[in-house]
Amino acid sequence: MALENEKTQALVLFLHINRLGSLSAAAQSLSMSRSSVSKQLAALERKIGSRLFNRTTRKIVLTDVGRQVLQEAHKVELALQAIEHISEDSQSIVAGSINVSCVSAQGRVHLVPLLAKFLKRFPKVDINLQLDDRFVDMVAENIDVSIRVGYLPDSTFIARKLGDVSGVLCASPEYLENSPPLKAPSDLVNHRCLFYRNSNITLNTWLFNGEEGEASVTVSGPLSINDPSALVSAAVEHAGVLMTDRSLLGDALRDGKLVPVLSGHQVIGGLPMYVVYPERKFIPAKTRALLDFIIEEMPAVIQ
């Protein structure tokens, strides 16, 4: 981002410090020295006449004045982004680079084939796809389009719902032949279960709805993985019972490598899928083309 005005540059620097949580991280992001970042922040605080951050050895926290300045700095950043895209938006040619973020499993199974189709239609576009299950900071990490599964935190971003991913309980026939009966959700406590776990969450409480009402079961098992596709592979190899997004099972379900179980009990907890993008008055033609394509194509493939 070209910055000619010293105050404007200082405000954008202030935004980076706040988003990244430290002067050192902001310096690395902007390819500046830490001392230069510190001096520019100090100069901005002198011009404003107040400290913007309270600093400790472990973290920095916005002051009351800092929070007020942050609101105005966001307006400046949005204005600069709009100016950057004016010339690009005035062109009808869809070309250039797009940074995309997507949850890992749905990215591999659903998005990558769609992106290949999109790139055939728009050969002058380059896409950098990042597969990651965490919530990315789209502004700090320069992400143009993000696809997320689950309920989103409040933000200034635009979110368009693509559909709902539906859950299914399944296992391999060989596993079921050599395991205890599985006729009700409560029987799952006697089974090896496969579930998603990462450093923040463990999804091992499974919910069902049947004729007798809702049932909640906390399952356990010898294998938890932070990748739904890998969990499907483990289930195919007879490692246990799996609850996952039906659309991720693909050929494994069609070919009988995995079979649904507890068909009389509906899995509760299907999650919404969204495409998310920053709120901008001017969206580049390349980004608008990708958004329109995803909104048109993705709902059909996640059924």
CYANA upper distance limits for C-alpha pairs under 8 A (distance plus 0.5 A):
  1 MET  CA     84 GLU  CA      8.39
  3 LEU  CA      8 THR  CA      7.41
  3 LEU  CA      9 GLN  CA      6.21
  4 GLU  CA      8 THR  CA      8.24
  4 GLU  CA      9 GLN  CA      7.85
  5 ASN  CA      9 GLN  CA      6.70
  6 GLU  CA     10 ALA  CA      6.71
  7 LYS  CA     11 LEU  CA      6.77
  7 LYS  CA     44 LEU  CA      7.93
  8 THR  CA     12 VAL  CA      6.86
  8 THR  CA     76 VAL  CA      7.99
  9 GLN  CA     13 LEU  CA      6.63
 10 ALA  CA     14 PHE  CA      6.60
 10 ALA  CA     40 GLN  CA      6.81
 10 ALA  CA     41 LEU  CA      7.30
 10 ALA  CA     44 LEU  CA      6.92
 11 LEU  CA     15 LEU  CA      6.81
 11 LEU  CA     44 LEU  CA      8.41
 11 LEU  CA     73 ALA  CA      6.21
 11 LEU  CA     76 VAL  CA      8.42
 12 VAL  CA     16 HIS  CA      6.89
 12 VAL  CA     73 ALA  CA      7.47
 12 VAL  CA     77 GLU  CA      7.29
 13 LEU  CA     17 ILE  CA      6.84
 13 LEU  CA     26 ALA  CA      7.89
 13 LEU  CA     37 VAL  CA      8.03
 13 LEU  CA     41 LEU  CA      8.16
 14 PHE  CA     18 ASN  CA      6.80
 14 PHE  CA     41 LEU  CA      7.36
 15 LEU  CA     19 ARG  CA      6.66
 15 LEU  CA     70 LEU  CA      7.53
 15 LEU  CA     73 ALA  CA      7.45
 15 LEU  CA     74 HIS  CA      8.13
 16 HIS  CA     20 LEU  CA      6.45
 16 HIS  CA     26 ALA  CA      5.96
 16 HIS  CA    140 ALA  CA      7.60
 17 ILE  CA     21 GLY  CA      6.17
 17 ILE  CA     22 SER  CA      6.01
 17 ILE  CA     23 LEU  CA      6.09
 17 ILE  CA     25 ALA  CA      7.84
 17 ILE  CA     26 ALA  CA      5.63
 18 ASN  CA     22 SER  CA      7.71
 18 ASN  CA     62 LEU  CA      8.23
 19 ARG  CA    140 ALA  CA      7.25
 20 LEU  CA     25 ALA  CA      6.52
 20 LEU  CA     26 ALA  CA      6.73
 20 LEU  CA    140 ALA  CA      8.02
 21 GLY  CA     25 ALA  CA      7.71
 21 GLY  CA     26 ALA  CA      8.44
 21 GLY  CA     59 LYS  CA      7.40
 21 GLY  CA     60 ILE  CA      6.98
 22 SER  CA     26 ALA  CA      6.87
 22 SER  CA     59 LYS  CA      7.41
 22 SER  CA     60 ILE  CA      7.13
 23 LEU  CA     27 ALA  CA      6.56
 23 LEU  CA     34 ARG  CA      6.88
 23 LEU  CA     37 VAL  CA      7.10
 23 LEU  CA     38 SER  CA      7.43
 24 SER  CA     28 GLN  CA      6.77
 24 SER  CA     34 ARG  CA      6.02
 25 ALA  CA     29 SER  CA      6.65
 26 ALA  CA     30 LEU  CA      6.65
 26 ALA  CA     37 VAL  CA      8.20
 27 ALA  CA     31 SER  CA      6.32
 27 ALA  CA     32 MET  CA      5.20
 27 ALA  CA     33 SER  CA      6.11
 27 ALA  CA     34 ARG  CA      5.82
 27 ALA  CA     37 VAL  CA      6.62
 28 GLN  CA     32 MET  CA      6.72
 28 GLN  CA     33 SER  CA      7.96
 28 GLN  CA     34 ARG  CA      8.49
 32 MET  CA     36 SER  CA      7.13
 32 MET  CA     37 VAL  CA      7.39
 33 SER  CA     37 VAL  CA      6.96
 34 ARG  CA     38 SER  CA      6.64
 35 SER  CA     39 LYS  CA      6.63
 36 SER  CA     40 GLN  CA      6.70
 37 VAL  CA     41 LEU  CA      6.64
 38 SER  CA     42 ALA  CA      6.63
 39 LYS  CA     43 ALA  CA      6.63
 40 GLN  CA     44 LEU  CA      6.71
 41 LEU  CA     45 GLU  CA      6.72
 42 ALA  CA     46 ARG  CA      6.72
 43 ALA  CA     47 LYS  CA      6.83
 44 LEU  CA     48 ILE  CA      6.72
 45 GLU  CA     49 GLY  CA      6.25
 45 GLU  CA     50 SER  CA      5.97
 45 GLU  CA     51 ARG  CA      5.96
 45 GLU  CA     52 LEU  CA      6.96
 46 ARG  CA     50 SER  CA      7.19
 50 SER  CA     65 VAL  CA      7.59
 51 ARG  CA     63 THR  CA      7.51
 51 ARG  CA     65 VAL  CA      7.86
 51 ARG  CA     66 GLY  CA      7.72
 52 LEU  CA     62 LEU  CA      6.41
 52 LEU  CA     63 THR  CA      5.90
 52 LEU  CA     64 ASP  CA      8.27
 52 LEU  CA     65 VAL  CA      6.57
 52 LEU  CA     66 GLY  CA      4.61
 52 LEU  CA     67 ARG  CA      8.31
 52 LEU  CA     69 VAL  CA      8.47
 53 PHE  CA     60 ILE  CA      6.53
 53 PHE  CA     61 VAL  CA      5.81
 53 PHE  CA     62 LEU  CA      4.97
 53 PHE  CA     63 THR  CA      5.79
 53 PHE  CA     66 GLY  CA      6.90
 54 ASN  CA     60 ILE  CA      6.17
 54 ASN  CA     61 VAL  CA      5.68
 54 ASN  CA     62 LEU  CA      6.73
 54 ASN  CA     63 THR  CA      6.73
 55 ARG  CA     59 LYS  CA      6.72
 55 ARG  CA     60 ILE  CA      5.00
 55 ARG  CA     61 VAL  CA      7.02
 56 THR  CA     60 ILE  CA      6.69
 62 LEU  CA     66 GLY  CA      5.65
 62 LEU  CA     67 ARG  CA      6.50
 63 THR  CA     67 ARG  CA      6.78
 64 ASP  CA     68 GLN  CA      7.10
 65 VAL  CA     69 VAL  CA      6.71
 66 GLY  CA     70 LEU  CA      6.50
 67 ARG  CA     71 GLN  CA      7.13
 68 GLN  CA     72 GLU  CA      7.40
 69 VAL  CA     73 ALA  CA      6.54
 70 LEU  CA     74 HIS  CA      6.70
 71 GLN  CA     75 LYS  CA      7.30
 72 GLU  CA     76 VAL  CA      7.04
 73 ALA  CA     77 GLU  CA      6.75
 74 HIS  CA     78 LEU  CA      6.71
 75 LYS  CA     79 ALA  CA      6.67
 76 VAL  CA     80 LEU  CA      6.74
 77 GLU  CA     81 GLN  CA      6.71
 78 LEU  CA     82 ALA  CA      6.64
 78 LEU  CA    280 ARG  CA      7.60
 79 ALA  CA     83 ILE  CA      6.75
 80 LEU  CA     84 GLU  CA      6.67
 81 GLN  CA     85 HIS  CA      6.86
 81 GLN  CA    280 ARG  CA      8.39
 82 ALA  CA     86 ILE  CA      6.71
 82 ALA  CA    280 ARG  CA      7.46
 82 ALA  CA    281 LYS  CA      7.21
 82 ALA  CA    282 PHE  CA      6.15
 83 ILE  CA     87 SER  CA      8.41
 84 GLU  CA     88 GLU  CA      8.23
 85 HIS  CA     89 ASP  CA      6.31
 85 HIS  CA    282 PHE  CA      6.80
 85 HIS  CA    283 ILE  CA      7.54
 85 HIS  CA    284 PRO  CA      6.56
 86 ILE  CA     90 SER  CA      6.75
 86 ILE  CA    282 PHE  CA      7.31
 87 SER  CA     91 GLN  CA      7.46
 88 GLU  CA    284 PRO  CA      6.57
 88 GLU  CA    285 ALA  CA      7.63
 89 ASP  CA    282 PHE  CA      7.39
 89 ASP  CA    283 ILE  CA      7.43
 89 ASP  CA    284 PRO  CA      5.63
 89 ASP  CA    285 ALA  CA      6.14
 91 GLN  CA    285 ALA  CA      8.01
 92 SER  CA    285 ALA  CA      7.34
 93 ILE  CA    285 ALA  CA      7.78
 93 ILE  CA    286 LYS  CA      8.44
 94 VAL  CA    122 PHE  CA      7.30
 94 VAL  CA    124 LYS  CA      7.36
 94 VAL  CA    125 VAL  CA      7.34
 94 VAL  CA    285 ALA  CA      6.10
 94 VAL  CA    286 LYS  CA      5.13
 94 VAL  CA    289 ALA  CA      7.79
 95 ALA  CA    122 PHE  CA      8.00
 95 ALA  CA    123 PRO  CA      8.41
 95 ALA  CA    124 LYS  CA      5.20
 95 ALA  CA    125 VAL  CA      5.11
 95 ALA  CA    126 ASP  CA      8.22
 95 ALA  CA    285 ALA  CA      8.36
 95 ALA  CA    286 LYS  CA      6.25
 96 GLY  CA    124 LYS  CA      7.01
 96 GLY  CA    125 VAL  CA      5.40
 96 GLY  CA    126 ASP  CA      6.49
 96 GLY  CA    286 LYS  CA      7.33
 97 SER  CA    125 VAL  CA      6.34
 97 SER  CA    126 ASP  CA      5.07
 97 SER  CA    127 ILE  CA      6.17
 97 SER  CA    128 ASN  CA      7.87
 98 ILE  CA    125 VAL  CA      7.95
 98 ILE  CA    126 ASP  CA      6.77
 98 ILE  CA    127 ILE  CA      5.39
 98 ILE  CA    128 ASN  CA      6.72
 98 ILE  CA    143 ILE  CA      8.34
 98 ILE  CA    144 ASP  CA      6.76
 98 ILE  CA    145 VAL  CA      8.33
 98 ILE  CA    286 LYS  CA      7.94
 98 ILE  CA    287 THR  CA      7.30
 99 ASN  CA    127 ILE  CA      6.50
 99 ASN  CA    128 ASN  CA      5.38
 99 ASN  CA    129 LEU  CA      6.68
 99 ASN  CA    130 GLN  CA      8.27
 99 ASN  CA    142 ASN  CA      7.52
 99 ASN  CA    143 ILE  CA      5.49
 99 ASN  CA    144 ASP  CA      5.78
 99 ASN  CA    145 VAL  CA      7.16
100 VAL  CA    127 ILE  CA      7.52
100 VAL  CA    128 ASN  CA      6.54
100 VAL  CA    129 LEU  CA      5.28
100 VAL  CA    130 GLN  CA      6.64
100 VAL  CA    143 ILE  CA      6.31
100 VAL  CA    144 ASP  CA      6.47
100 VAL  CA    145 VAL  CA      5.38
100 VAL  CA    146 SER  CA      6.11
101 SER  CA    129 LEU  CA      6.27
101 SER  CA    130 GLN  CA      5.22
101 SER  CA    131 LEU  CA      6.43
101 SER  CA    132 ASP  CA      7.47
101 SER  CA    136 VAL  CA      8.33
101 SER  CA    143 ILE  CA      7.22
101 SER  CA    145 VAL  CA      6.90
101 SER  CA    146 SER  CA      5.03
101 SER  CA    147 ILE  CA      6.79
102 CYS  CA    106 GLN  CA      7.89
102 CYS  CA    107 GLY  CA      6.00
102 CYS  CA    129 LEU  CA      7.99
102 CYS  CA    130 GLN  CA      6.91
102 CYS  CA    131 LEU  CA      5.62
102 CYS  CA    132 ASP  CA      6.63
102 CYS  CA    133 ASP  CA      7.91
102 CYS  CA    146 SER  CA      6.11
102 CYS  CA    147 ILE  CA      5.15
102 CYS  CA    148 ARG  CA      6.63
103 VAL  CA    107 GLY  CA      6.25
103 VAL  CA    131 LEU  CA      6.10
103 VAL  CA    132 ASP  CA      5.61
103 VAL  CA    133 ASP  CA      5.18
103 VAL  CA    134 ARG  CA      8.16
103 VAL  CA    147 ILE  CA      7.17
103 VAL  CA    148 ARG  CA      6.43
103 VAL  CA    149 VAL  CA      7.58
104 SER  CA    108 ARG  CA      6.80
104 SER  CA    131 LEU  CA      5.16
104 SER  CA    132 ASP  CA      5.81
104 SER  CA    133 ASP  CA      6.40
104 SER  CA    227 ASP  CA      7.61
105 ALA  CA    109 VAL  CA      6.67
105 ALA  CA    227 ASP  CA      7.00
105 ALA  CA    228 PRO  CA      6.28
105 ALA  CA    229 SER  CA      6.08
105 ALA  CA    248 LEU  CA      8.08
106 GLN  CA    110 HIS  CA      5.80
106 GLN  CA    111 LEU  CA      7.05
106 GLN  CA    248 LEU  CA      7.80
107 GLY  CA    111 LEU  CA      5.13
107 GLY  CA    112 VAL  CA      6.51
107 GLY  CA    131 LEU  CA      6.97
108 ARG  CA    112 VAL  CA      6.06
109 VAL  CA    113 PRO  CA      7.92
109 VAL  CA    248 LEU  CA      7.16
110 HIS  CA    114 LEU  CA      7.21
110 HIS  CA    298 MET  CA      8.08
110 HIS  CA    301 VAL  CA      7.15
110 HIS  CA    302 ILE  CA      7.83
111 LEU  CA    115 LEU  CA      6.55
111 LEU  CA    298 MET  CA      8.24
112 VAL  CA    116 ALA  CA      6.79
113 PRO  CA    117 LYS  CA      6.98
114 LEU  CA    118 PHE  CA      6.67
114 LEU  CA    294 ILE  CA      8.30
114 LEU  CA    297 GLU  CA      8.03
114 LEU  CA    298 MET  CA      8.31
115 LEU  CA    119 LEU  CA      6.57
116 ALA  CA    120 LYS  CA      6.98
117 LYS  CA    121 ARG  CA      7.10
118 PHE  CA    122 PHE  CA      6.67
118 PHE  CA    290 LEU  CA      7.98
118 PHE  CA    293 PHE  CA      7.82
119 LEU  CA    123 PRO  CA      5.71
119 LEU  CA    124 LYS  CA      8.35
119 LEU  CA    125 VAL  CA      7.12
119 LEU  CA    126 ASP  CA      8.27
125 VAL  CA    286 LYS  CA      7.67
136 VAL  CA    141 GLU  CA      7.85
137 ASP  CA    141 GLU  CA      6.35
137 ASP  CA    143 ILE  CA      8.36
138 MET  CA    142 ASN  CA      6.14
138 MET  CA    143 ILE  CA      5.11
138 MET  CA    144 ASP  CA      7.56
138 MET  CA    146 SER  CA      8.30
138 MET  CA    278 PRO  CA      8.04
139 VAL  CA    143 ILE  CA      6.86
139 VAL  CA    278 PRO  CA      8.20
144 ASP  CA    277 TYR  CA      6.58
144 ASP  CA    278 PRO  CA      7.61
144 ASP  CA    287 THR  CA      7.61
145 VAL  CA    275 VAL  CA      7.47
145 VAL  CA    276 VAL  CA      6.37
145 VAL  CA    277 TYR  CA      5.46
145 VAL  CA    278 PRO  CA      8.36
145 VAL  CA    287 THR  CA      8.10
145 VAL  CA    291 LEU  CA      8.12
146 SER  CA    275 VAL  CA      6.20
146 SER  CA    276 VAL  CA      5.51
146 SER  CA    277 TYR  CA      6.85
147 ILE  CA    273 MET  CA      7.62
147 ILE  CA    274 TYR  CA      6.12
147 ILE  CA    275 VAL  CA      4.98
147 ILE  CA    276 VAL  CA      6.58
148 ARG  CA    273 MET  CA      6.25
148 ARG  CA    274 TYR  CA      5.91
148 ARG  CA    275 VAL  CA      7.05
148 ARG  CA    276 VAL  CA      7.99
149 VAL  CA    271 LEU  CA      6.87
149 VAL  CA    272 PRO  CA      6.27
149 VAL  CA    273 MET  CA      4.91
149 VAL  CA    274 TYR  CA      6.93
150 GLY  CA    271 LEU  CA      5.60
150 GLY  CA    272 PRO  CA      5.85
150 GLY  CA    273 MET  CA      6.84
151 TYR  CA    271 LEU  CA      7.85
151 TYR  CA    272 PRO  CA      7.28
156 THR  CA    278 PRO  CA      7.74
156 THR  CA    279 GLU  CA      6.93
157 PHE  CA    276 VAL  CA      7.07
157 PHE  CA    277 TYR  CA      6.23
157 PHE  CA    278 PRO  CA      5.12
157 PHE  CA    279 GLU  CA      5.62
158 ILE  CA    276 VAL  CA      6.10
158 ILE  CA    277 TYR  CA      5.92
158 ILE  CA    278 PRO  CA      6.56
158 ILE  CA    279 GLU  CA      6.17
159 ALA  CA    274 TYR  CA      6.49
159 ALA  CA    275 VAL  CA      6.18
159 ALA  CA    276 VAL  CA      4.92
159 ALA  CA    277 TYR  CA      7.19
160 ARG  CA    274 TYR  CA      5.89
160 ARG  CA    275 VAL  CA      5.84
160 ARG  CA    276 VAL  CA      6.98
160 ARG  CA    295 ILE  CA      8.30
161 LYS  CA    272 PRO  CA      7.50
161 LYS  CA    273 MET  CA      6.42
161 LYS  CA    274 TYR  CA      4.87
161 LYS  CA    275 VAL  CA      7.00
162 LEU  CA    272 PRO  CA      8.01
162 LEU  CA    273 MET  CA      5.98
162 LEU  CA    274 TYR  CA      5.85
162 LEU  CA    275 VAL  CA      7.37
162 LEU  CA    295 ILE  CA      6.82
162 LEU  CA    298 MET  CA      7.06
162 LEU  CA    299 PRO  CA      5.82
163 GLY  CA    272 PRO  CA      6.30
163 GLY  CA    273 MET  CA      6.08
163 GLY  CA    274 TYR  CA      7.96
163 GLY  CA    299 PRO  CA      6.17
163 GLY  CA    302 ILE  CA      7.90
164 ASP  CA    270 GLY  CA      6.75
164 ASP  CA    271 LEU  CA      5.96
164 ASP  CA    272 PRO  CA      4.71
164 ASP  CA    273 MET  CA      6.27
164 ASP  CA    302 ILE  CA      8.10
164 ASP  CA    303 GLN  CA      8.32
165 VAL  CA    245 ASP  CA      6.38
165 VAL  CA    246 ARG  CA      7.80
165 VAL  CA    247 SER  CA      7.77
165 VAL  CA    270 GLY  CA      5.85
165 VAL  CA    271 LEU  CA      5.90
165 VAL  CA    272 PRO  CA      6.67
165 VAL  CA    273 MET  CA      7.44
165 VAL  CA    302 ILE  CA      6.92
165 VAL  CA    303 GLN  CA      7.62
166 SER  CA    245 ASP  CA      5.99
166 SER  CA    246 ARG  CA      6.36
166 SER  CA    247 SER  CA      8.14
166 SER  CA    269 GLY  CA      8.13
166 SER  CA    270 GLY  CA      5.02
166 SER  CA    271 LEU  CA      7.50
166 SER  CA    303 GLN  CA      8.35
167 GLY  CA    243 MET  CA      6.98
167 GLY  CA    244 THR  CA      5.75
167 GLY  CA    245 ASP  CA      5.08
167 GLY  CA    246 ARG  CA      6.01
167 GLY  CA    267 VAL  CA      6.33
167 GLY  CA    268 ILE  CA      7.81
167 GLY  CA    269 GLY  CA      7.48
167 GLY  CA    270 GLY  CA      6.11
168 VAL  CA    243 MET  CA      6.01
168 VAL  CA    244 THR  CA      6.21
168 VAL  CA    245 ASP  CA      6.86
168 VAL  CA    246 ARG  CA      6.02
168 VAL  CA    260 PRO  CA      7.37
168 VAL  CA    267 VAL  CA      6.70
169 LEU  CA    241 VAL  CA      7.64
169 LEU  CA    242 LEU  CA      6.18
169 LEU  CA    243 MET  CA      4.87
169 LEU  CA    244 THR  CA      7.28
169 LEU  CA    260 PRO  CA      6.19
169 LEU  CA    261 VAL  CA      6.24
169 LEU  CA    262 LEU  CA      7.65
169 LEU  CA    267 VAL  CA      7.81
170 CYS  CA    241 VAL  CA      6.35
170 CYS  CA    242 LEU  CA      5.90
170 CYS  CA    243 MET  CA      6.91
170 CYS  CA    258 LEU  CA      6.60
170 CYS  CA    259 VAL  CA      5.81
170 CYS  CA    260 PRO  CA      4.76
170 CYS  CA    261 VAL  CA      5.78
171 ALA  CA    175 TYR  CA      7.16
171 ALA  CA    176 LEU  CA      7.35
171 ALA  CA    235 ALA  CA      6.45
171 ALA  CA    236 VAL  CA      7.82
171 ALA  CA    238 HIS  CA      7.66
171 ALA  CA    240 GLY  CA      6.80
171 ALA  CA    241 VAL  CA      5.28
171 ALA  CA    242 LEU  CA      6.68
171 ALA  CA    258 LEU  CA      5.65
171 ALA  CA    259 VAL  CA      6.19
171 ALA  CA    260 PRO  CA      7.26
171 ALA  CA    261 VAL  CA      7.64
172 SER  CA    176 LEU  CA      6.93
172 SER  CA    235 ALA  CA      6.88
172 SER  CA    236 VAL  CA      6.28
172 SER  CA    237 GLU  CA      8.03
172 SER  CA    238 HIS  CA      6.06
172 SER  CA    240 GLY  CA      8.30
172 SER  CA    241 VAL  CA      8.42
172 SER  CA    256 GLY  CA      8.38
172 SER  CA    257 LYS  CA      6.17
172 SER  CA    258 LEU  CA      4.84
172 SER  CA    259 VAL  CA      6.55
173 PRO  CA    177 GLU  CA      6.67
173 PRO  CA    256 GLY  CA      8.47
173 PRO  CA    257 LYS  CA      7.60
173 PRO  CA    258 LEU  CA      7.13
173 PRO  CA    259 VAL  CA      7.22
174 GLU  CA    178 ASN  CA      7.04
174 GLU  CA    238 HIS  CA      6.92
175 TYR  CA    179 SER  CA      6.71
175 TYR  CA    238 HIS  CA      5.44
175 TYR  CA    239 ALA  CA      7.66
175 TYR  CA    240 GLY  CA      7.07
176 LEU  CA    180 PRO  CA      8.05
176 LEU  CA    181 PRO  CA      8.35
179 SER  CA    191 HIS  CA      7.71
180 PRO  CA    190 ASN  CA      7.46
180 PRO  CA    191 HIS  CA      7.72
181 PRO  CA    187 ASP  CA      7.78
182 LEU  CA    187 ASP  CA      5.98
182 LEU  CA    188 LEU  CA      7.39
182 LEU  CA    261 VAL  CA      8.17
182 LEU  CA    262 LEU  CA      7.77
183 LYS  CA    187 ASP  CA      7.18
183 LYS  CA    262 LEU  CA      6.73
184 ALA  CA    188 LEU  CA      8.14
184 ALA  CA    262 LEU  CA      7.04
185 PRO  CA    208 PHE  CA      7.83
185 PRO  CA    215 ALA  CA      7.45
185 PRO  CA    216 SER  CA      8.27
185 PRO  CA    217 VAL  CA      7.24
185 PRO  CA    262 LEU  CA      7.87
185 PRO  CA    265 HIS  CA      8.45
186 SER  CA    217 VAL  CA      7.01
187 ASP  CA    191 HIS  CA      7.81
188 LEU  CA    192 ARG  CA      8.36
188 LEU  CA    193 CYS  CA      8.07
188 LEU  CA    217 VAL  CA      7.93
188 LEU  CA    219 VAL  CA      7.09
189 VAL  CA    217 VAL  CA      8.15
189 VAL  CA    218 THR  CA      8.14
189 VAL  CA    219 VAL  CA      6.39
189 VAL  CA    220 SER  CA      7.72
191 HIS  CA    220 SER  CA      8.38
191 HIS  CA    221 GLY  CA      7.97
191 HIS  CA    240 GLY  CA      7.67
191 HIS  CA    241 VAL  CA      7.71
192 ARG  CA    220 SER  CA      7.00
192 ARG  CA    221 GLY  CA      5.01
192 ARG  CA    222 PRO  CA      7.33
192 ARG  CA    239 ALA  CA      7.84
192 ARG  CA    240 GLY  CA      5.42
192 ARG  CA    241 VAL  CA      6.84
193 CYS  CA    219 VAL  CA      6.79
193 CYS  CA    220 SER  CA      6.11
193 CYS  CA    221 GLY  CA      5.19
193 CYS  CA    222 PRO  CA      8.09
193 CYS  CA    223 LEU  CA      8.10
193 CYS  CA    239 ALA  CA      8.49
193 CYS  CA    240 GLY  CA      5.54
193 CYS  CA    241 VAL  CA      5.15
193 CYS  CA    242 LEU  CA      6.57
194 LEU  CA    220 SER  CA      8.09
194 LEU  CA    221 GLY  CA      6.67
194 LEU  CA    222 PRO  CA      8.18
194 LEU  CA    223 LEU  CA      6.28
194 LEU  CA    224 SER  CA      6.23
194 LEU  CA    225 ILE  CA      8.44
194 LEU  CA    231 LEU  CA      7.12
194 LEU  CA    235 ALA  CA      7.99
194 LEU  CA    239 ALA  CA      8.07
194 LEU  CA    240 GLY  CA      6.38
194 LEU  CA    241 VAL  CA      6.32
194 LEU  CA    242 LEU  CA      5.57
194 LEU  CA    243 MET  CA      8.05
195 PHE  CA    202 THR  CA      8.18
195 PHE  CA    203 LEU  CA      6.63
195 PHE  CA    204 ASN  CA      6.30
195 PHE  CA    223 LEU  CA      7.83
195 PHE  CA    224 SER  CA      5.55
195 PHE  CA    225 ILE  CA      7.17
195 PHE  CA    231 LEU  CA      7.71
195 PHE  CA    242 LEU  CA      7.10
195 PHE  CA    243 MET  CA      7.66
196 TYR  CA    202 THR  CA      6.61
196 TYR  CA    203 LEU  CA      5.90
196 TYR  CA    204 ASN  CA      7.75
196 TYR  CA    224 SER  CA      6.08
196 TYR  CA    225 ILE  CA      5.71
196 TYR  CA    226 ASN  CA      5.80
196 TYR  CA    227 ASP  CA      7.30
196 TYR  CA    228 PRO  CA      7.21
196 TYR  CA    231 LEU  CA      8.14
197 ARG  CA    201 ILE  CA      6.27
197 ARG  CA    202 THR  CA      4.86
197 ARG  CA    203 LEU  CA      6.71
197 ARG  CA    224 SER  CA      6.31
197 ARG  CA    225 ILE  CA      6.06
197 ARG  CA    226 ASN  CA      5.48
198 ASN  CA    202 THR  CA      7.07
198 ASN  CA    225 ILE  CA      7.78
198 ASN  CA    226 ASN  CA      5.55
204 ASN  CA    218 THR  CA      6.11
204 ASN  CA    219 VAL  CA      5.92
204 ASN  CA    220 SER  CA      7.44
205 THR  CA    216 SER  CA      7.19
205 THR  CA    217 VAL  CA      6.04
205 THR  CA    218 THR  CA      4.69
205 THR  CA    219 VAL  CA      6.75
206 TRP  CA    216 SER  CA      6.24
206 TRP  CA    217 VAL  CA      5.81
206 TRP  CA    218 THR  CA      6.75
206 TRP  CA    219 VAL  CA      7.86
206 TRP  CA    243 MET  CA      8.40
206 TRP  CA    267 VAL  CA      8.33
206 TRP  CA    268 ILE  CA      8.28
207 LEU  CA    214 GLU  CA      7.62
207 LEU  CA    215 ALA  CA      6.24
207 LEU  CA    216 SER  CA      5.09
207 LEU  CA    217 VAL  CA      7.04
207 LEU  CA    267 VAL  CA      6.57
207 LEU  CA    268 ILE  CA      5.68
207 LEU  CA    269 GLY  CA      7.55
208 PHE  CA    214 GLU  CA      6.01
208 PHE  CA    215 ALA  CA      5.62
208 PHE  CA    216 SER  CA      6.97
208 PHE  CA    265 HIS  CA      6.29
208 PHE  CA    266 GLN  CA      5.89
208 PHE  CA    267 VAL  CA      5.13
208 PHE  CA    268 ILE  CA      5.73
209 ASN  CA    213 GLY  CA      6.00
209 ASN  CA    214 GLU  CA      4.82
209 ASN  CA    215 ALA  CA      6.79
209 ASN  CA    265 HIS  CA      5.85
209 ASN  CA    266 GLN  CA      5.51
209 ASN  CA    267 VAL  CA      7.00
209 ASN  CA    268 ILE  CA      7.14
210 GLY  CA    214 GLU  CA      6.80
210 GLY  CA    215 ALA  CA      8.39
210 GLY  CA    264 GLY  CA      6.77
210 GLY  CA    265 HIS  CA      4.98
210 GLY  CA    266 GLN  CA      6.79
211 GLU  CA    264 GLY  CA      8.41
211 GLU  CA    265 HIS  CA      8.19
221 GLY  CA    240 GLY  CA      8.34
224 SER  CA    231 LEU  CA      8.22
225 ILE  CA    230 ALA  CA      7.58
225 ILE  CA    231 LEU  CA      6.92
227 ASP  CA    231 LEU  CA      6.97
228 PRO  CA    232 VAL  CA      6.88
228 PRO  CA    244 THR  CA      7.61
228 PRO  CA    248 LEU  CA      8.43
229 SER  CA    233 SER  CA      6.97
229 SER  CA    248 LEU  CA      7.49
230 ALA  CA    234 ALA  CA      6.76
231 LEU  CA    235 ALA  CA      6.73
231 LEU  CA    242 LEU  CA      7.93
232 VAL  CA    236 VAL  CA      6.77
232 VAL  CA    242 LEU  CA      7.96
232 VAL  CA    248 LEU  CA      8.36
232 VAL  CA    249 LEU  CA      7.25
233 SER  CA    237 GLU  CA      6.89
234 ALA  CA    238 HIS  CA      7.16
234 ALA  CA    239 ALA  CA      5.99
234 ALA  CA    240 GLY  CA      8.11
235 ALA  CA    239 ALA  CA      5.68
235 ALA  CA    240 GLY  CA      6.12
235 ALA  CA    241 VAL  CA      7.11
235 ALA  CA    242 LEU  CA      7.00
235 ALA  CA    258 LEU  CA      7.90
236 VAL  CA    252 ALA  CA      7.69
236 VAL  CA    257 LYS  CA      6.44
236 VAL  CA    258 LEU  CA      6.70
244 THR  CA    248 LEU  CA      8.01
245 ASP  CA    249 LEU  CA      7.84
245 ASP  CA    270 GLY  CA      8.35
246 ARG  CA    250 GLY  CA      8.33
247 SER  CA    301 VAL  CA      8.13
247 SER  CA    302 ILE  CA      6.08
247 SER  CA    303 GLN  CA      6.87
249 LEU  CA    253 LEU  CA      6.29
250 GLY  CA    254 ARG  CA      7.19
251 ASP  CA    255 ASP  CA      6.12
252 ALA  CA    256 GLY  CA      6.66
252 ALA  CA    257 LYS  CA      5.43
252 ALA  CA    258 LEU  CA      6.06
253 LEU  CA    257 LYS  CA      6.59
253 LEU  CA    258 LEU  CA      5.56
253 LEU  CA    259 VAL  CA      6.61
275 VAL  CA    291 LEU  CA      8.26
275 VAL  CA    294 ILE  CA      8.36
275 VAL  CA    295 ILE  CA      8.21
283 ILE  CA    287 THR  CA      6.99
283 ILE  CA    288 ARG  CA      6.71
284 PRO  CA    288 ARG  CA      6.69
285 ALA  CA    289 ALA  CA      6.58
286 LYS  CA    290 LEU  CA      6.92
287 THR  CA    291 LEU  CA      6.63
288 ARG  CA    292 ASP  CA      6.60
289 ALA  CA    293 PHE  CA      6.66
290 LEU  CA    294 ILE  CA      6.63
291 LEU  CA    295 ILE  CA      6.58
292 ASP  CA    296 GLU  CA      6.62
293 PHE  CA    297 GLU  CA      6.48
294 ILE  CA    298 MET  CA      5.83
295 ILE  CA    299 PRO  CA      7.61
297 GLU  CA    301 VAL  CA      7.67
298 MET  CA    302 ILE  CA      7.01
299 PRO  CA    303 GLN  CA      7.26
